[in-house]
Amino acid sequence: MRSRLLQLWLGLCALGIWVGAQARPDPAAIPFEELFENLRVRSYRDTPSDSVARFVVELGARGRTFQEYDLDARRFVPPSRGHHYWQSISGTRYAPLKVRGHVNRGFWLELPDSTQTALLPEQFDELYSTSLDFVKPVNVATTVLGMLSGYSVGYRLGTWGSSLSNSDVQRRVLATPGLGRRIAREAWRRVALEPVVVFEEKDPGRIATLSGRQRLYTNFFRLAANDSNGFVPYEAAYLDSIGCVRESRAMVAFARAVSRAAQDTCDLASADFSAVEEWASLLERRGHWIAGTSLPNGAERLRYFGTLAWYGLAPETSEPRRIWVGPRLLVRNGDLEGFIADEIPLMAAARPVSWRDWLAGSDTRLSAYTWTAQWMGEARQFAPIVSFCMSVGQAVAGKRTERRDAIRSDGPSRDLKASIPQFVNGLPGAGGASRTGTPVDLSRLARRDSVHSLIEPALDQAADSLARPITEAADSLLDGPGRPAVSRVLPRTPTVGDE
């Protein structure tokens, strides 16, 4: 215990335990945000001939899976151990998307005339908002210091009772009624967001293609969630009539899955997940569903394209000149950096639970202080310290403001009212007699001028009131720039006969 370094480590560990105990939520509460933020989705086919893939949701904490949820069986199973070859070659994994920040502004991305010409580096910096990377050194430093100092260890000990890493908390979470239904919907949102994730691209032609197909996917997703005019059944029947059977079935299945997720009246199954994968892969490979099909000419063709344009589903142009990049969420998928436009996450059917604070508006804490997003997102044990320091600073600033307002409004005037009388159109003459007239409140003048500039002339005038009488035209205390001049009567030399 004589080691100063050990004492410092134990002190910081005790501080971390205290901060963790204060910041810990209700121990009986279910940490849904932490649970949904770390879930992974895995799809696979038992045999290559299977038409529908099976989906399994992996529930994890700190990178380790502690339970799996089978969507078709609707039950929790222990995590599978070892390496399964058939799942590796026919499966897909959806890793968690970590929110890095939110950009609440948009801009037009001008594309060159030829796709052979590369865009300027400044345009890519604006596109991906890499200016937030300056917090990476801070993130690394705080993480290293937190691990070495013992504060992080103490914070984890203080929050162990409500952490998802605790086995007791995991058993309590798994015993929650209706948990499987919530997990299925959150996993479906993760799969539905995958087609609109934009990772770093340096090719202008690739960016234009991705932008057009994501616009098509987003607008159709919005239409499928609220198809009040019955466009999807009409369009599917039309595609079926011209021989596009696969596109028709994929469109109907996707619209049905989005409608089921938006209404929240049923349990989602693997078929709803497969519908998203099928429709998104169809748009990714071919573009618009009418590409390569023979359409009628004349008025019917114009009417058809006009209907598509009305719903925002018109085919993309071959060479767009500029692309609108609106407000977006900066996300991280492993080592990949990218962003997601706000259109789909703003809809309740596809909005993850842990993203609600980011999408609530620009006045929320997370979206207002985006430059600290990466630091606080990966080192949340320091968030209570920062919040405490900010609250103390605001309290001190508030007290200073109140004290300054009190001094300006009450302090000088109260002192002047107690020490200086209200003179009636001048200072009292000999014997304390005063002339009649409009009273002048010096305390009201003290609010405009400094105290010394008012008290000193007042005392001088009081001492010399017999020698320098003041006329009724003005008060000597009102002299100053921009004020009416004061006419004073100079004393005359006493003569014989004066009393």
N, C-alpha and C positions, 0 to 999 in steps of 0.2 A: 504493500500500500504506500510505500515511500516513493514509488515511481510517479512522477508528475504526469507522464503520458498515460499511464493506466488510470489515474484519477480523472484526467480529462475525458478519456474514453467512457468511463463509467458515468461521469456527469452528463455527457451528451446522450448516453443511452437512457439515463433516467429522464432527461428532457424529452427524448423521443417517446418514451412510455407515457409520460404525462400528456403530451400533445396528442398522441394516438388515442388515449382514453377520452380526451375532451372532444376530439373530432369523430369518434366512433358513433355510428348511428344506433338506433334502437337494436339491441341484440336479438330481439324477436322478429325484426324485419327481414324480409327476403331480399338479398342483393341481386335483384333482377338485372340491373344495369351492368354489373360486373359479369354476370352469367352470360348475358346476350352479347356483350362486347367481345368475349373470348371464344364464342362458339365457332366451330368449323363444320362445313357441309361436305360430305363425300358421296359421290354417285358412282355406281358400277353396275355391270351386267354379269349375271351368273354364267350365261353362255352368249357367244356372239350373235346368236339368232334371236335373242330377246328383243322385242320391239320397244319395251319401256324399261328404263333403268330404275334401279332401286336406290333410294336415298337414305342416308344415315347421318344424323346430327351428332357431332362429337362435342361434349361438354368438357371444358378444360379450365384450369387455373394455373397461372404462371407457366404456360407452355406444356402442361401435362394433362392428358385426358383422364378423367376419373369416371366417366360414364358415357354411354351412347344411347341414343334414342332412335329406335326403328320406326319410321313413319308408317309403313304398311302394317306392322304388327301392333303399333301404338303401345309400346312398352319399352322400358329401360333395360338395357343389357350391359354386362361388363364390357370394357373396351377389349377389342381384339388385339392379341399380341402376335408378334412375329411379322413376317413378310408374306403377303398373299399376291402371287404373280398375276392371277386373273383379274384382280382388282386394280393392279397397276397399269395393265395394258388397255383396259376398257373403262377406266374410271376417271373422274375429274374431282379435283379438290378445290374448294373455295375457302381460302384463308381469310381470317378476320381483316376488315378494313379499318385501320386506325385513322381517326380524324386528326389531321395535322394543323388545320386552321381553316378559316372561312374568309373569302374575298367577296365583299358586298358591292363590288363595282363590275361593270362590263366594258367591253371595248370591241371595236371592229378590227379584225385581223386581215390586213390587206395581203393578198396573194400575188405573186409575180405573174406576168403574162405567160411565161413558160415554166413548166414544172422542173426544168433543168436548173433553174436559178434558185439558189438557196435563200431562205429568209435571213434577215439580219439577226444577230444574237440578241439584240434588245427586244425583238418581237417575241422570241421564245422565253426570255426572262419575264416579260409581261404575261405571256400565256400561262406559264407554270408558277409564276410568283415565287421565284427562287430567292427573292430578297429576304424571305423569312429564314433562310439558311444561316443568318448571322447568329441565331440563337443556338446553333449546334455546339460551339465551344462552351457556352454556358451550360448546356445540357450535360456534356461530358464531364465538365469540372464538378458540377453539383452531384452527379451520380457517383463519381470517384470519391469525393469528399464525404458524401453520405455513407458510402459503404465502409470507408476507412475510419470515420469518426465514431461510429457506433450509433449515430442518430437514427439511421435507417433501420438498424436492428431493433432499437427500442421502439420505433414507430410500428414496426410489424408486430412486436410483442403486445403493444397497446391496442392494436386493431385485430388481434388474432381471434377474439371472440365473435367478430362479425365478418371475418374474411372468408372468402370462398375456398381458400386453401385449407381451412380447418375441416377435418372429417366430420365433426358434429354438424357444422353448418351445411355441408354437402348432403348429409342424410336428411336434415330438416328441409332443404330445398327440394330434394327428390320426393319428399312426402307431401308437397304442396298440391292441393286439389287443382286439377285442370292445367298442370304445368306442361304436359305434353302438347296441348293445343297451342299454348303460347310459344313454346319452342319451335313448333312447326311453322307458325306464322313468321317468327323472326328469321328462321332459316330461309323461308321463301322470299322474304325481303332481300336477304343477302344475295340469293341467286338472281332475283329480278334486277338488282343494281349492277350486276357484272357486265351486261352489254353496254352500259353508258360510262364505264370507267375509261378514262383516257390517260394512258401512260406516256412517257416522254417520246415524242416523235419529232424528228428533224426533217422529214421529207414533206414539202408542201402538198404534193399530190396525195400522200397518205392522209394528211390532216384533213384535206377537203373531202376525201372519201368517207373517213370516219365521221366527220361532222354531218354529212348528208344522211348517212344511215342511222346515226344516233337521233337525228331530228325525226326521222321516219318512225323509229322505235318509240320515242318519247310521245309523239302525237298520237300514235295508235294506242299506246298504253293509256293515255288520258281519255281517248274515245271509248276504249273497252271498259273503263271504270264507270262511265256514265254515257251509255249509248241510248239516249232518249228517242232518237229518230229511227232506230233499228237499221243502222247502216251496215253493221257487220253481217247479219244474216243475208241481207240483199247482196253485198259484195261477195260473200262466200258462194251464194247460189250462182252469181255471174261467173266466178272463176271455175266453178264446177261445170258450167255449161260450155266453156271454151276449152275444156280439157285440162285445166290446172287443178287436178284432184288433190295432190299433196299440199299445195299452197292453201287450198280451201279448207282442208281438215286441220292444218296447222293454225290457220287464222281462227277458226271456231274454237279449237281447244285452248288457245292462248286467251281469247276473249272470255271464255268460261272460267279459266283459272283466275284472271284478274277480277272478274265480277265476284267470285267466291271469296277472294282475299279482301276485297273492299267491303263486302257486306258483313263479314265476320259472323256468319251463321252456321258454319260447318267446319269440320276438321279437314285440313289439307292433307293430301296424299302424294305419293310419288308421281302420279299422273299430272298433278298441277305443276310440279317442278319440271317434269319432262316437257310440258307444253312450253314453258319459258325457254328451255334450251333449244327446242326444235324451231320455234319461231325466230329466236335471235340468231341462230346459226343460218337459217334460211336467208334472213336479211343480210347477214355478214357476207355470205358467199355470193349471192345473186343481186343484192340491192333491192330495188322495188319488185313487188310480186308480179307486175305486169311486164317486166323486162323480158324481151324475146317472144312475146305473144302477139298474135295478129288481132288488131283492133279495127272496128269499122271506121269508115271515113264519113265526112260530112257533119251534119248537125249532131248526130248521136255521139260522135267522137268528141266534139267540143263540149257537149253536155256532160259526158263522162269525166273528162279532165277538169271541168269546172266543179263538179262534185268533189273530186279528190282535192282540189285546191281549197275548197270551202272548209274541209276538215284538216287542212295542213298536211295532206298525204300525197301531194303531187310529186312525181319523180324528180330527183335532183338533176341539176344541170350538169353537163359534161365537164365544163371548166368554170367553176365559180371564181369570181374575182375577189370577193371578200366574205368573211365568215364572222358572224356575231358570236362572241364568247361572253356570256352573261355571268351573273354571280355564281360562285362555285365553291364547293368544299374541297380543300386539299387533303388528300388521303395518302396512306402508305400501305402497301401490300408487301410485307417482307422488306426487301431492299429496293423495291420499285416505288417511285414517286409519281403521283398523278393527281387528277382532279375529277370531280363529278359535278355536272351542272345541277342547279337547284330544282329543276322542274319536277323530276320524278321523286326525289326525297321529300318535297313539300307535300305530296299527296299522302294521306294517311295510310293507304294500302301498302306503300313501299317505304315508309319512313321508319328507320331503326329506332329503337327505344333510346339508345345512347346518343343519338344525333338531335334530339329534340331541343336541347339547349342551344345548339349551334344554329338551328333553323328558326328559332322563335322570333328573331328580329335582330337588328343591329344594335339595340340598346341593352341586350343581355350581356352578362359578364364575359361569357366565352367568346361571343362574336365581336364584342367591342374591343377586347384586349387580345387580338389575334397574334400579336408578336410574341406573347408568352405561351402560346398554345403548345408548341412542341416541348418546351421546358416543363410546363406544368402537367402535360399529358403523360410524360414518361417519368416524372419525379414528383408524384402527387403528395409525397410525404412532406414536401416543403410548402404546399399550398396553405395549410393552417398558419404557418409562420408569416407568410406574405400577407394573408388576410388580416392577421392580428396587427402587423406593422401598419397596414393601410388604415385599419380602423383607428389605431392610436394617432396616426398622422392626421386623419380627418377630424378626430376629436380635438386635438391641439389646435388645428387650424380654425375649427369652429369657435373655440373659446377665445382665440385671438381676435377673430372677427367680431364676436359679441362685445369683447372688451373695447375694441376700437370704436364700434358703433356707440357704446355707452359713453365713451369719453367725448365723442363728437356731439352727441345729442344732449346728454344730461350733465356731464362733468363740468365743463367751463361755465355753462349758463347757471348752474346751481350755485357755484362759488361766487359768480358775479352778482346774482340776485341777493345773496346773503351779505355781501361786502359793499356793494355800490347801490345807492338809492336811485329811484327813478326821478330824474330831474324834469321839471316842467319848463320846457322851452328854454333851457339854460341852467346854469348852476346857481345855487342859492346865494343871495346877496348878503349884505351885512345884517347881523342879527337873526340870521336864519330865515328871513323872509324870501319868498320866491314869487315870481311873476306867474300869472295865469297863462295858460296856453295848452297846446297838445302835448301830452307826456311822451317821452322817448324812452323806450325800454332798452337799456344797454345790454341786457343779457341776450336779446335777440340779435343785436349787432355782433355780439361775441361769437355767434355761430358762423359768421362770415369772415371775420378777421381773427387774428391771433389775440391771445389774452393780453400779452405785454403791450401790444400796439394800442390797446384800449385803456388799460389801467393807468399807464404812465401819463398820457395826455390828460386823462381825467384828473389825476392828482395835481398836475401842473396847473390846470385851469382852476381847480379848487383853491389852490394857494394864491393865485393871481386874479381872483375873480373881481376884486375891487378895482384893480388897475386896468383890466381888459374886459369890460362888459361885452356881452355877446348880444347881437341884435336878434330880432325875431325872424330874420330872413333864413338863417341856417344855424346848424349846430356845429361847433368846432370839431366835434368828434366824427363828423361826416366828411371831413376833408380827405381827399384822395383823388386818384386819377379817375376820370370819368364821372365825377360828382360835381354838383354846383359849387361854385366858389363861395367862400365865407367872407362876408364883409365885417371887419373888425373896426372898433373905434379906438384909436391910439390915445393913450393918456396925455393930457395937456399939462403944461407947467403951471403949478399953483400960482395965483396972483394975490395981491392984497385985496381983501374983501371977501375972499372965499372962506366959507365956514369950515 
